Amino acid sequence: MDTFFNIGGWELLVILLIAGIVMGPKRIRDIAHWLGKTSVQLRQISQSFMRQLNAELDAVDSGEMRAAMQDVKDLQRQMQELRQEMAGVVMGTVDSGRDALREGHTVVENSIAPPANDRQPTTKPRTPIAANNGRSNGLPKLVEVPDDPE
């Protein structure tokens, strides 16, 4: 016996036996009749759906799919041409910038360079704090604060 909703033959027999005890023989016959009609309708709907799906897939495979694939290939080719054209424009701009930089390199280099500093520093080096007995030049003397008694 084939499986019904993934229920084996023995399992279905036990379920029907329990249903017969709970519902009685007259109701079980009506329910079995309804289940039979419903399963036939579901099978017909499933077969109709499969036939329609196969027909649609066959129609797509014939000409529409080929035309769509050709359109996609044409778009890919156009995109490749646009990429090459854009790369040429960008490279031309970069080359123009390099040429301009080469021509004006000395002007740019001189305008960016800092002015020459020939002066010697006039400040004298500071002495460490320890060498001055805890005092440094210009800093106040340290004050000791007693600890808080609390």
N, CA, C and O atoms as a GROMACS GRO file, in nm:
protein
  600
    1MET      N    1   0.084  -0.118   0.000
    1MET     CA    2   0.000   0.000   0.000
    1MET      C    3   0.089   0.124   0.000
    1MET      O    4   0.188   0.129   0.072
    2ASP      N    5   0.053   0.224  -0.081
    2ASP     CA    6   0.128   0.348  -0.092
    2ASP      C    7   0.105   0.434   0.032
    2ASP      O    8   0.002   0.421   0.099
    3THR      N    9   0.200   0.521   0.062
    3THR     CA   10   0.185   0.605   0.182
    3THR      C   11   0.087   0.718   0.155
    3THR      O   12   0.078   0.769   0.043
    4PHE      N   13   0.014   0.754   0.257
    4PHE     CA   14  -0.086   0.860   0.249
    4PHE      C   15  -0.048   0.965   0.352
    4PHE      O   16  -0.059   0.941   0.472
    5PHE      N   17  -0.001   1.084   0.306
    5PHE     CA   18   0.051   1.189   0.395
    5PHE      C   19   0.164   1.136   0.482
    5PHE      O   20   0.173   1.168   0.601
    6ASN      N   21   0.252   1.055   0.422
    6ASN     CA   22   0.366   0.995   0.492
    6ASN      C   23   0.323   0.908   0.611
    6ASN      O   24   0.395   0.895   0.710
    7ILE      N   25   0.206   0.848   0.598
    7ILE     CA   26   0.157   0.755   0.701
    7ILE      C   27   0.153   0.617   0.636
    7ILE      O   28   0.091   0.600   0.531
    8GLY      N   29   0.218   0.522   0.696
    8GLY     CA   30   0.223   0.386   0.643
    8GLY      C   31   0.088   0.316   0.656
    8GLY      O   32  -0.005   0.368   0.716
    9GLY      N   33   0.081   0.196   0.600
    9GLY     CA   34  -0.044   0.119   0.600
    9GLY      C   35  -0.090   0.081   0.740
    9GLY      O   36  -0.207   0.096   0.773
   10TRP      N   37   0.003   0.031   0.822
   10TRP     CA   38  -0.035  -0.010   0.958
   10TRP      C   39  -0.076   0.110   1.042
   10TRP      O   40  -0.169   0.102   1.123
   11GLU      N   41  -0.007   0.220   1.024
   11GLU     CA   42  -0.042   0.341   1.100
   11GLU      C   43  -0.181   0.390   1.061
   11GLU      O   44  -0.259   0.429   1.148
   12LEU      N   45  -0.212   0.387   0.931
   12LEU     CA   46  -0.344   0.428   0.884
   12LEU      C   47  -0.452   0.336   0.938
   12LEU      O   48  -0.561   0.381   0.975
   13LEU      N   49  -0.424   0.206   0.944
   13LEU     CA   50  -0.521   0.111   0.997
   13LEU      C   51  -0.550   0.138   1.144
   13LEU      O   52  -0.666   0.134   1.186
   14VAL      N   53  -0.447   0.168   1.224
   14VAL     CA   54  -0.466   0.199   1.366
   14VAL      C   55  -0.546   0.328   1.382
   14VAL      O   56  -0.633   0.336   1.468
   15ILE      N   57  -0.516   0.429   1.298
   15ILE     CA   58  -0.590   0.556   1.307
   15ILE      C   59  -0.737   0.534   1.272
   15ILE      O   60  -0.826   0.586   1.340
   16LEU      N   61  -0.763   0.458   1.166
   16LEU     CA   62  -0.902   0.430   1.127
   16LEU      C   63  -0.976   0.350   1.235
   16LEU      O   64  -1.094   0.372   1.258
   17LEU      N   65  -0.907   0.258   1.298
   17LEU     CA   66  -0.968   0.179   1.405
   17LEU      C   67  -1.006   0.268   1.524
   17LEU      O   68  -1.115   0.256   1.578
   18ILE      N   69  -0.916   0.357   1.562
   18ILE     CA   70  -0.945   0.448   1.674
   18ILE      C   71  -1.057   0.544   1.634
   18ILE      O   72  -1.145   0.573   1.715
   19ALA      N   73  -1.054   0.594   1.509
   19ALA     CA   74  -1.159   0.684   1.463
   19ALA      C   75  -1.293   0.613   1.460
   19ALA      O   76  -1.396   0.672   1.493
   20GLY      N   77  -1.295   0.485   1.420
   20GLY     CA   78  -1.420   0.409   1.419
   20GLY      C   79  -1.477   0.390   1.558
   20GLY      O   80  -1.598   0.395   1.578
   21ILE      N   81  -1.388   0.370   1.655
   21ILE     CA   82  -1.436   0.353   1.793
   21ILE      C   83  -1.490   0.486   1.846
   21ILE      O   84  -1.593   0.488   1.913
   22VAL      N   85  -1.423   0.595   1.816
   22VAL     CA   86  -1.463   0.726   1.871
   22VAL      C   87  -1.588   0.778   1.800
   22VAL      O   88  -1.678   0.829   1.867
   23MET      N   89  -1.596   0.769   1.666
   23MET     CA   90  -1.704   0.831   1.590
   23MET      C   91  -1.822   0.738   1.560
   23MET      O   92  -1.932   0.785   1.534
   24GLY      N   93  -1.800   0.617   1.563
   24GLY     CA   94  -1.907   0.524   1.529
   24GLY      C   95  -1.902   0.489   1.382
   24GLY      O   96  -1.841   0.560   1.302
   25PRO      N   97  -1.968   0.377   1.344
   25PRO     CA   98  -1.958   0.327   1.206
   25PRO      C   99  -2.025   0.418   1.103
   25PRO      O  100  -1.974   0.428   0.991
   26LYS      N  101  -2.136   0.483   1.136
   26LYS     CA  102  -2.204   0.566   1.037
   26LYS      C  103  -2.122   0.692   1.004
   26LYS      O  104  -2.108   0.727   0.887
   27ARG      N  105  -2.070   0.758   1.104
   27ARG     CA  106  -1.991   0.880   1.080
   27ARG      C  107  -1.859   0.848   1.012
   27ARG      O  108  -1.812   0.926   0.929
   28ILE      N  109  -1.799   0.737   1.044
   28ILE     CA  110  -1.670   0.702   0.982
   28ILE      C  111  -1.690   0.678   0.833
   28ILE      O  112  -1.602   0.709   0.752
   29ARG      N  113  -1.805   0.623   0.796
   29ARG     CA  114  -1.833   0.600   0.654
   29ARG      C  115  -1.849   0.733   0.581
   29ARG      O  116  -1.798   0.748   0.469
   30ASP      N  117  -1.917   0.830   0.640
   30ASP     CA  118  -1.933   0.962   0.578
   30ASP      C  119  -1.798   1.035   0.566
   30ASP      O  120  -1.771   1.099   0.464
   31ILE      N  121  -1.717   1.025   0.667
   31ILE     CA  122  -1.586   1.091   0.664
   31ILE      C  123  -1.495   1.025   0.561
   31ILE      O  124  -1.422   1.095   0.492
   32ALA      N  125  -1.499   0.894   0.549
   32ALA     CA  126  -1.418   0.824   0.449
   32ALA      C  127  -1.462   0.864   0.308
   32ALA      O  128  -1.378   0.882   0.220
   33HIS      N  129  -1.593   0.879   0.287
   33HIS     CA  130  -1.645   0.922   0.158
   33HIS      C  131  -1.595   1.064   0.126
   33HIS      O  132  -1.552   1.092   0.014
   34TRP      N  133  -1.599   1.153   0.224
   34TRP     CA  134  -1.552   1.292   0.205
   34TRP      C  135  -1.401   1.294   0.178
   34TRP      O  136  -1.356   1.368   0.090
   35LEU      N  137  -1.324   1.214   0.252
   35LEU     CA  138  -1.179   1.209   0.230
   35LEU      C  139  -1.146   1.159   0.089
   35LEU      O  140  -1.053   1.209   0.025
   36GLY      N  141  -1.222   1.060   0.040
   36GLY     CA  142  -1.200   1.007  -0.094
   36GLY      C  143  -1.224   1.114  -0.200
   36GLY      O  144  -1.144   1.131  -0.292
   37LYS      N  145  -1.335   1.185  -0.188
   37LYS     CA  146  -1.367   1.290  -0.285
   37LYS      C  147  -1.261   1.402  -0.282
   37LYS      O  148  -1.220   1.452  -0.386
   38THR      N  149  -1.219   1.440  -0.161
   38THR     CA  150  -1.121   1.547  -0.147
   38THR      C  151  -0.986   1.506  -0.204
   38THR      O  152  -0.921   1.587  -0.270
   39SER      N  153  -0.944   1.383  -0.181
   39SER     CA  154  -0.815   1.338  -0.235
   39SER      C  155  -0.819   1.333  -0.387
   39SER      O  156  -0.717   1.362  -0.451
   40VAL      N  157  -0.932   1.296  -0.449
   40VAL     CA  158  -0.944   1.295  -0.594
   40VAL      C  159  -0.935   1.437  -0.648
   40VAL      O  160  -0.868   1.461  -0.748
   41GLN      N  161  -1.003   1.531  -0.583
   41GLN     CA  162  -0.998   1.670  -0.627
   41GLN      C  163  -0.856   1.727  -0.615
   41GLN      O  164  -0.809   1.797  -0.705
   42LEU      N  165  -0.788   1.697  -0.506
   42LEU     CA  166  -0.650   1.745  -0.488
   42LEU      C  167  -0.558   1.687  -0.595
   42LEU      O  168  -0.472   1.758  -0.647
   43ARG      N  169  -0.575   1.561  -0.628
   43ARG     CA  170  -0.494   1.499  -0.731
   43ARG      C  171  -0.519   1.564  -0.867
   43ARG      O  172  -0.424   1.586  -0.943
   44GLN      N  173  -0.646   1.595  -0.900
   44GLN     CA  174  -0.678   1.660  -1.027
   44GLN      C  175  -0.618   1.801  -1.033
   44GLN      O  176  -0.566   1.843  -1.137
   45ILE      N  177  -0.626   1.873  -0.923
   45ILE     CA  178  -0.568   2.008  -0.919
   45ILE      C  179  -0.416   2.001  -0.938
   45ILE      O  180  -0.358   2.082  -1.010
   46SER      N  181  -0.353   1.904  -0.872
   46SER     CA  182  -0.209   1.888  -0.884
   46SER      C  183  -0.169   1.855  -1.027
   46SER      O  184  -0.073   1.913  -1.079
   47GLN      N  185  -0.239   1.764  -1.092
   47GLN     CA  186  -0.208   1.729  -1.230
   47GLN      C  187  -0.230   1.846  -1.325
   47GLN      O  188  -0.151   1.868  -1.417
   48SER      N  189  -0.337   1.921  -1.302
   48SER     CA  190  -0.365   2.039  -1.386
   48SER      C  191  -0.253   2.143  -1.370
   48SER      O  192  -0.208   2.203  -1.468
   49PHE      N  193  -0.210   2.163  -1.247
   49PHE     CA  194  -0.102   2.258  -1.222
   49PHE      C  195   0.027   2.214  -1.292
   49PHE      O  196   0.095   2.296  -1.353
   50MET      N  197   0.060   2.086  -1.283
   50MET     CA  198   0.182   2.035  -1.347
   50MET      C  199   0.175   2.050  -1.499
   50MET      O  200   0.274   2.086  -1.562
   51ARG      N  201   0.058   2.022  -1.559
   51ARG     CA  202   0.043   2.038  -1.704
   51ARG      C  203   0.062   2.183  -1.745
   51ARG      O  204   0.131   2.212  -1.843
   52GLN      N  205   0.001   2.275  -1.670
   52GLN     CA  206   0.012   2.416  -1.702
   52GLN      C  207   0.156   2.466  -1.684
   52GLN      O  208   0.206   2.545  -1.765
   53LEU      N  209   0.222   2.421  -1.580
   53LEU     CA  210   0.361   2.461  -1.556
   53LEU      C  211   0.452   2.411  -1.668
   53LEU      O  212   0.537   2.486  -1.716
   54ASN      N  213   0.435   2.287  -1.708
   54ASN     CA  214   0.516   2.232  -1.817
   54ASN      C  215   0.491   2.308  -1.948
   54ASN      O  216   0.584   2.331  -2.025
   55ALA      N  217   0.366   2.345  -1.974
   55ALA     CA  218   0.334   2.419  -2.096
   55ALA      C  219   0.401   2.557  -2.094
   55ALA      O  220   0.455   2.601  -2.195
   56GLU      N  221   0.399   2.622  -1.979
   56GLU     CA  222   0.464   2.754  -1.967
   56GLU      C  223   0.616   2.743  -1.984
   56GLU      O  224   0.677   2.826  -2.051
   57LEU      N  225   0.674   2.641  -1.925
   57LEU     CA  226   0.819   2.622  -1.938
   57LEU      C  227   0.857   2.591  -2.082
   57LEU      O  228   0.960   2.639  -2.130
   58ASP      N  229   0.776   2.513  -2.154
   58ASP     CA  230   0.804   2.484  -2.294
   58ASP      C  231   0.793   2.611  -2.378
   58ASP      O  232   0.872   2.631  -2.471
   59ALA      N  233   0.696   2.697  -2.347
   59ALA     CA  234   0.679   2.822  -2.423
   59ALA      C  235   0.798   2.915  -2.399
   59ALA      O  236   0.843   2.982  -2.492
   60VAL      N  237   0.848   2.919  -2.278
   60VAL     CA  238   0.961   3.006  -2.246
   60VAL      C  239   1.087   2.954  -2.314
   60VAL      O  240   1.168   3.033  -2.362
   61ASP      N  241   1.104   2.825  -2.319
   61ASP     CA  242   1.224   2.767  -2.378
   61ASP      C  243   1.233   2.793  -2.528
   61ASP      O  244   1.343   2.799  -2.582
   62SER      N  245   1.120   2.810  -2.594
   62SER     CA  246   1.124   2.819  -2.740
   62SER      C  247   1.191   2.948  -2.787
   62SER      O  248   1.306   2.941  -2.833
   63GLY      N  249   1.128   3.060  -2.779
   63GLY     CA  250   1.185   3.181  -2.839
   63GLY      C  251   1.207   3.293  -2.740
   63GLY      O  252   1.301   3.372  -2.755
   64GLU      N  253   1.124   3.302  -2.641
   64GLU     CA  254   1.132   3.414  -2.548
   64GLU      C  255   1.263   3.411  -2.469
   64GLU      O  256   1.326   3.515  -2.447
   65MET      N  257   1.303   3.293  -2.428
   65MET     CA  258   1.425   3.281  -2.349
   65MET      C  259   1.547   3.316  -2.433
   65MET      O  260   1.639   3.383  -2.385
   66ARG      N  261   1.549   3.271  -2.556
   66ARG     CA  262   1.662   3.303  -2.644
   66ARG      C  263   1.671   3.452  -2.669
   66ARG      O  264   1.781   3.509  -2.668
   67ALA      N  265   1.558   3.516  -2.691
   67ALA     CA  266   1.556   3.661  -2.714
   67ALA      C  267   1.605   3.736  -2.590
   67ALA      O  268   1.680   3.833  -2.601
   68ALA      N  269   1.562   3.692  -2.474
   68ALA     CA  270   1.605   3.756  -2.350
   68ALA      C  271   1.755   3.738  -2.329
   68ALA      O  272   1.823   3.832  -2.286
   69MET      N  273   1.806   3.622  -2.358
   69MET     CA  274   1.950   3.598  -2.343
   69MET      C  275   2.030   3.683  -2.442
   69MET      O  276   2.137   3.733  -2.408
   70GLN      N  277   1.979   3.701  -2.563
   70GLN     CA  278   2.046   3.786  -2.661
   70GLN      C  279   2.048   3.930  -2.614
   70GLN      O  280   2.148   4.000  -2.630
   71ASP      N  281   1.937   3.976  -2.555
   71ASP     CA  282   1.932   4.112  -2.500
   71ASP      C  283   2.035   4.130  -2.389
   71ASP      O  284   2.102   4.233  -2.382
   72VAL      N  285   2.048   4.031  -2.304
   72VAL     CA  286   2.145   4.038  -2.195
   72VAL      C  287   2.287   4.044  -2.252
   72VAL      O  288   2.369   4.122  -2.203
   73LYS      N  289   2.316   3.965  -2.352
   73LYS     CA  290   2.450   3.967  -2.413
   73LYS      C  291   2.478   4.102  -2.478
   73LYS      O  292   2.590   4.153  -2.468
   74ASP      N  293   2.378   4.160  -2.545
   74ASP     CA  294   2.396   4.293  -2.604
   74ASP      C  295   2.425   4.397  -2.497
   74ASP      O  296   2.512   4.483  -2.516
   75LEU      N  297   2.354   4.391  -2.385
   75LEU     CA  298   2.378   4.485  -2.276
   75LEU      C  299   2.517   4.468  -2.217
   75LEU      O  300   2.583   4.566  -2.182
   76GLN      N  301   2.562   4.344  -2.206
   76GLN     CA  302   2.697   4.320  -2.155
   76GLN      C  303   2.802   4.380  -2.249
   76GLN      O  304   2.900   4.439  -2.203
   77ARG      N  305   2.781   4.363  -2.378
   77ARG     CA  306   2.875   4.418  -2.476
   77ARG      C  307   2.877   4.571  -2.468
   77ARG      O  308   2.984   4.631  -2.472
   78GLN      N  309   2.760   4.634  -2.457
   78GLN     CA  310   2.754   4.778  -2.446
   78GLN      C  311   2.822   4.828  -2.317
   78GLN      O  312   2.891   4.930  -2.319
   79MET      N  313   2.803   4.756  -2.209
   79MET     CA  314   2.867   4.794  -2.083
   79MET      C  315   3.019   4.785  -2.095
   79MET      O  316   3.090   4.871  -2.044
   80GLN      N  317   3.069   4.683  -2.162
   80GLN     CA  318   3.214   4.669  -2.182
   80GLN      C  319   3.268   4.785  -2.265
   80GLN      O  320   3.374   4.839  -2.234
   81GLU      N  321   3.195   4.824  -2.371
   81GLU     CA  322   3.238   4.937  -2.453
   81GLU      C  323   3.239   5.066  -2.370
   81GLU      O  324   3.331   5.146  -2.383
   82LEU      N  325   3.137   5.086  -2.286
   82LEU     CA  326   3.132   5.206  -2.201
   82LEU      C  327   3.247   5.207  -2.101
   82LEU      O  328   3.305   5.312  -2.075
   83ARG      N  329   3.279   5.092  -2.046
   83ARG     CA  330   3.392   5.084  -1.952
   83ARG      C  331   3.522   5.124  -2.021
   83ARG      O  332   3.602   5.200  -1.966
   84GLN      N  333   3.542   5.072  -2.143
   84GLN     CA  334   3.665   5.106  -2.216
   84GLN      C  335   3.670   5.254  -2.248
   84GLN      O  336   3.776   5.317  -2.238
   85GLU      N  337   3.556   5.311  -2.288
   85GLU     CA  338   3.552   5.453  -2.319
   85GLU      C  339   3.580   5.538  -2.195
   85GLU      O  340   3.655   5.635  -2.201
   86MET      N  341   3.520   5.501  -2.082
   86MET     CA  342   3.543   5.574  -1.956
   86MET      C  343   3.688   5.560  -1.912
   86MET      O  344   3.746   5.657  -1.863
   87ALA      N  345   3.746   5.444  -1.928
   87ALA     CA  346   3.887   5.425  -1.891
   87ALA      C  347   3.975   5.514  -1.978
   87ALA      O  348   4.073   5.570  -1.928
   88GLY      N  349   3.943   5.528  -2.107
   88GLY     CA  350   4.020   5.616  -2.195
   88GLY      C  351   4.009   5.762  -2.151
   88GLY      O  352   4.108   5.834  -2.154
   89VAL      N  353   3.890   5.805  -2.112
   89VAL     CA  354   3.871   5.942  -2.067
   89VAL      C  355   3.949   5.967  -1.939
   89VAL      O  356   4.016   6.070  -1.925
   90VAL      N  357   3.942   5.874  -1.846
   90VAL     CA  358   4.012   5.889  -1.719
   90VAL      C  359   4.163   5.891  -1.742
   90VAL      O  360   4.233   5.975  -1.685
   91MET      N  361   4.212   5.801  -1.824
   91MET     CA  362   4.356   5.798  -1.850
   91MET      C  363   4.403   5.925  -1.920
   91MET      O  364   4.513   5.974  -1.894
   92GLY      N  365   4.321   5.980  -2.010
   92GLY     CA  366   4.355   6.106  -2.075
   92GLY      C  367   4.365   6.219  -1.974
   92GLY      O  368   4.454   6.303  -1.982
   93THR      N  369   4.272   6.222  -1.880
   93THR     CA  370   4.274   6.324  -1.775
   93THR      C  371   4.397   6.308  -1.687
   93THR      O  372   4.460   6.407  -1.650
   94VAL      N  373   4.430   6.186  -1.652
   94VAL     CA  374   4.549   6.161  -1.570
   94VAL      C  375   4.675   6.203  -1.644
   94VAL      O  376   4.763   6.264  -1.586
   95ASP      N  377   4.683   6.171  -1.771
   95ASP     CA  378   4.800   6.210  -1.851
   95ASP      C  379   4.811   6.362  -1.860
   95ASP      O  380   4.921   6.416  -1.851
   96SER      N  381   4.698   6.431  -1.879
   96SER     CA  382   4.699   6.578  -1.884
   96SER      C  383   4.747   6.634  -1.751
   96SER      O  384   4.824   6.730  -1.749
   97GLY      N  385   4.703   6.576  -1.642
   97GLY     CA  386   4.747   6.622  -1.510
   97GLY      C  387   4.895   6.600  -1.490
   97GLY      O  388   4.963   6.686  -1.434
   98ARG      N  389   4.946   6.488  -1.534
   98ARG     CA  390   5.090   6.461  -1.523
   98ARG      C  391   5.172   6.560  -1.605
   98ARG      O  392   5.275   6.610  -1.560
   99ASP      N  393   5.125   6.588  -1.728
   99ASP     CA  394   5.195   6.684  -1.813
   99ASP      C  395   5.197   6.821  -1.748
   99ASP      O  396   5.300   6.888  -1.746
  100ALA      N  397   5.082   6.862  -1.694
  100ALA     CA  398   5.076   6.993  -1.629
  100ALA      C  399   5.167   6.996  -1.507
  100ALA      O  400   5.230   7.097  -1.479
  101LEU      N  401   5.174   6.886  -1.436
  101LEU     CA  402   5.261   6.880  -1.318
  101LEU      C  403   5.407   6.887  -1.359
  101LEU      O  404   5.486   6.953  -1.292
  102ARG      N  405   5.445   6.822  -1.467
  102ARG     CA  406   5.584   6.827  -1.514
  102ARG      C  407   5.623   6.969  -1.556
  102ARG      O  408   5.733   7.016  -1.526
  103GLU      N  409   5.532   7.037  -1.627
  103GLU     CA  410   5.560   7.172  -1.674
  103GLU      C  411   5.573   7.270  -1.558
  103GLU      O  412   5.662   7.355  -1.557
  104GLY      N  413   5.487   7.258  -1.463
  104GLY     CA  414   5.488   7.353  -1.352
  104GLY      C  415   5.553   7.298  -1.228
  104GLY      O  416   5.531   7.351  -1.119
  105HIS      N  417   5.633   7.192  -1.240
  105HIS     CA  418   5.692   7.126  -1.123
  105HIS      C  419   5.781   7.220  -1.044
  105HIS      O  420   5.773   7.225  -0.921
  106THR      N  421   5.866   7.296  -1.113
  106THR     CA  422   5.957   7.385  -1.040
  106THR      C  423   5.880   7.497  -0.973
  106THR      O  424   5.915   7.537  -0.861
  107VAL      N  425   5.776   7.548  -1.038
  107VAL     CA  426   5.697   7.655  -0.976
  107VAL      C  427   5.626   7.602  -0.854
  107VAL      O  428   5.626   7.666  -0.749
  108VAL      N  429   5.567   7.486  -0.865
  108VAL     CA  430   5.496   7.426  -0.753
  108VAL      C  431   5.593   7.390  -0.642
  108VAL      O  432   5.564   7.412  -0.524
  109GLU      N  433   5.710   7.337  -0.679
  109GLU     CA  434   5.807   7.297  -0.579
  109GLU      C  435   5.857   7.418  -0.500
  109GLU      O  436   5.871   7.410  -0.378
  110ASN      N  437   5.884   7.529  -0.568
  110ASN     CA  438   5.933   7.649  -0.501
  110ASN      C  439   5.824   7.715  -0.418
  110ASN      O  440   5.854   7.774  -0.315
  111SER      N  441   5.700   7.706  -0.461
  111SER     CA  442   5.594   7.772  -0.386
  111SER      C  443   5.559   7.694  -0.259
  111SER      O  444   5.503   7.752  -0.166
  112ILE      N  445   5.591   7.567  -0.253
  112ILE     CA  446   5.558   7.486  -0.137
  112ILE      C  447   5.673   7.483  -0.038
  112ILE      O  448   5.650   7.463   0.082
  113ALA      N  449   5.794   7.502  -0.083
  113ALA     CA  450   5.911   7.490   0.005
  113ALA      C  451   5.908   7.598   0.112
  113ALA      O  452   5.872   7.712   0.082
  114PRO      N  453   5.946   7.568   0.238
  114PRO     CA  454   5.948   7.669   0.343
  114PRO      C  455   6.066   7.762   0.323
  114PRO      O  456   6.165   7.725   0.260
  115PRO      N  457   6.057   7.884   0.376
  115PRO     CA  458   6.168   7.978   0.360
  115PRO      C  459   6.289   7.928   0.437
  115PRO      O  460   6.276   7.857   0.536
  116ALA      N  461   6.405   7.967   0.389
  116ALA     CA  462   6.530   7.925   0.454
  116ALA      C  463   6.541   7.994   0.589
  116ALA      O  464   6.506   8.111   0.602
  117ASN      N  465   6.590   7.923   0.689
  117ASN     CA  466   6.603   7.976   0.824
  117ASN      C  467   6.751   7.976   0.858
  117ASN      O  468   6.808   7.872   0.894
  118ASP      N  469   6.815   8.094   0.848
  118ASP     CA  470   6.957   8.104   0.875
  118ASP      C  471   6.986   8.147   1.018
  118ASP      O  472   7.102   8.149   1.060
  119ARG      N  473   6.882   8.183   1.093
  119ARG     CA  474   6.904   8.231   1.229
  119ARG      C  475   6.934   8.116   1.323
  119ARG      O  476   6.886   8.005   1.305
  120GLN      N  477   7.015   8.146   1.424
  120GLN     CA  478   7.046   8.050   1.530
  120GLN      C  479   6.946   8.069   1.643
  120GLN      O  480   6.901   8.181   1.667
  121PRO      N  481   6.910   7.961   1.714
  121PRO     CA  482   6.816   7.978   1.826
  121PRO      C  483   6.877   8.068   1.933
  121PRO      O  484   6.995   8.053   1.966
  122THR      N  485   6.798   8.161   1.989
  122THR     CA  486   6.846   8.255   2.089
  122THR      C  487   6.815   8.210   2.230
  122THR      O  488   6.864   8.272   2.325
  123THR      N  489   6.739   8.109   2.248
  123THR     CA  490   6.705   8.063   2.383
  123THR      C  491   6.815   7.973   2.434
  123THR      O  492   6.876   7.897   2.359
  124LYS      N  493   6.840   7.984   2.563
  124LYS     CA  494   6.941   7.897   2.622
  124LYS      C  495   6.874   7.770   2.672
  124LYS      O  496   6.756   7.774   2.708
  125PRO      N  497   6.943   7.658   2.675
  125PRO     CA  498   6.883   7.533   2.720
  125PRO      C  499   6.847   7.542   2.867
  125PRO      O  500   6.918   7.604   2.946
  126ARG      N  501   6.736   7.479   2.902
  126ARG     CA  502   6.689   7.478   3.040
  126ARG      C  503   6.766   7.376   3.121
  126ARG      O  504   6.812   7.274   3.069
  127THR      N  505   6.780   7.406   3.248
  127THR     CA  506   6.846   7.311   3.336
  127THR      C  507   6.742   7.223   3.401
  127THR      O  508   6.630   7.268   3.425
  128PRO      N  509   6.774   7.100   3.431
  128PRO     CA  510   6.676   7.012   3.495
  128PRO      C  511   6.636   7.063   3.632
  128PRO      O  512   6.709   7.139   3.695
  129ILE      N  513   6.518   7.022   3.677
  129ILE     CA  514   6.463   7.066   3.806
  129ILE      C  515   6.549   7.015   3.920
  129ILE      O  516   6.571   7.089   4.017
  130ALA      N  517   6.597   6.894   3.914
  130ALA     CA  518   6.676   6.836   4.023
  130ALA      C  519   6.805   6.914   4.044
  130ALA      O  520   6.853   6.923   4.156
  131ALA      N  521   6.862   6.969   3.940
  131ALA     CA  522   6.987   7.043   3.953
  131ALA      C  523   6.964   7.177   4.021
  131ALA      O  524   7.061   7.237   4.069
  132ASN      N  525   6.842   7.226   4.028
  132ASN     CA  526   6.809   7.355   4.087
  132ASN      C  527   6.746   7.341   4.224
  132ASN      O  528   6.678   7.434   4.269
  133ASN      N  529   6.764   7.230   4.290
  133ASN     CA  530   6.707   7.203   4.423
  133ASN      C  531   6.555   7.209   4.421
  133ASN      O  532   6.495   7.268   4.511
  134GLY      N  533   6.493   7.148   4.322
  134GLY     CA  534   6.347   7.140   4.321
  134GLY      C  535   6.281   7.258   4.255
  134GLY      O  536   6.159   7.258   4.238
  135ARG      N  537   6.356   7.359   4.218
  135ARG     CA  538   6.298   7.475   4.152
  135ARG      C  539   6.349   7.482   4.008
  135ARG      O  540   6.463   7.448   3.979
  136SER      N  541   6.262   7.525   3.922
  136SER     CA  542   6.304   7.544   3.784
  136SER      C  543   6.292   7.690   3.751
  136SER      O  544   6.236   7.767   3.828
  137ASN      N  545   6.344   7.728   3.641
  137ASN     CA  546   6.339   7.869   3.601
  137ASN      C  547   6.195   7.912   3.579
  137ASN      O  548   6.126   7.855   3.494
  138GLY      N  549   6.150   8.010   3.653
  138GLY     CA  550   6.018   8.065   3.634
  138GLY      C  551   5.906   7.988   3.700
  138GLY      O  552   5.790   8.029   3.688
  139LEU      N  553   5.934   7.878   3.769
  139LEU     CA  554   5.828   7.800   3.833
  139LEU      C  555   5.826   7.831   3.982
  139LEU      O  556   5.931   7.857   4.041
  140PRO      N  557   5.707   7.829   4.044
  140PRO     CA  558   5.700   7.858   4.188
  140PRO      C  559   5.760   7.746   4.270
  140PRO      O  560   5.780   7.635   4.220
  141LYS      N  561   5.789   7.775   4.394
  141LYS     CA  562   5.847   7.680   4.487
  141LYS      C  563   5.739   7.581   4.532
  141LYS      O  564   5.624   7.620   4.551
  142LEU      N  565   5.776   7.453   4.550
  142LEU     CA  566   5.682   7.352   4.594
  142LEU      C  567   5.641   7.376   4.738
  142LEU      O  568   5.725   7.414   4.820
  143VAL      N  569   5.514   7.354   4.771
  143VAL     CA  570   5.462   7.372   4.905
  143VAL      C  571   5.419   7.236   4.957
  143VAL      O  572   5.351   7.160   4.888
  144GLU      N  573   5.459   7.204   5.080
  144GLU     CA  574   5.417   7.077   5.139
  144GLU      C  575   5.289   7.099   5.214
  144GLU      O  576   5.274   7.196   5.289
  145VAL      N  577   5.193   7.007   5.193
  145VAL     CA  578   5.060   7.013   5.258
  145VAL      C  579   5.052   6.896   5.353
  145VAL      O  580   5.080   6.783   5.314
  146PRO      N  581   5.013   6.921   5.483
  146PRO     CA  582   5.002   6.810   5.577
  146PRO      C  583   4.882   6.723   5.542
  146PRO      O  584   4.785   6.770   5.483
  147ASP      N  585   4.891   6.594   5.579
  147ASP     CA  586   4.782   6.499   5.553
  147ASP      C  587   4.660   6.536   5.635
  147ASP      O  588   4.672   6.601   5.739
  148ASP      N  589   4.543   6.496   5.589
  148ASP     CA  590   4.417   6.520   5.658
  148ASP      C  591   4.410   6.428   5.780
  148ASP      O  592   4.437   6.309   5.766
  149PRO      N  593   4.377   6.479   5.901
  149PRO     CA  594   4.375   6.394   6.019
  149PRO      C  595   4.265   6.290   6.019
  149PRO      O  596   4.276   6.191   6.091
  150GLU      N  597   4.164   6.308   5.945
  150GLU     CA  598   4.054   6.210   5.948
  150GLU      C  599   4.082   6.091   5.867
  150GLU      O  600   3.999   6.001   5.859
   0.00000   0.00000   0.00000
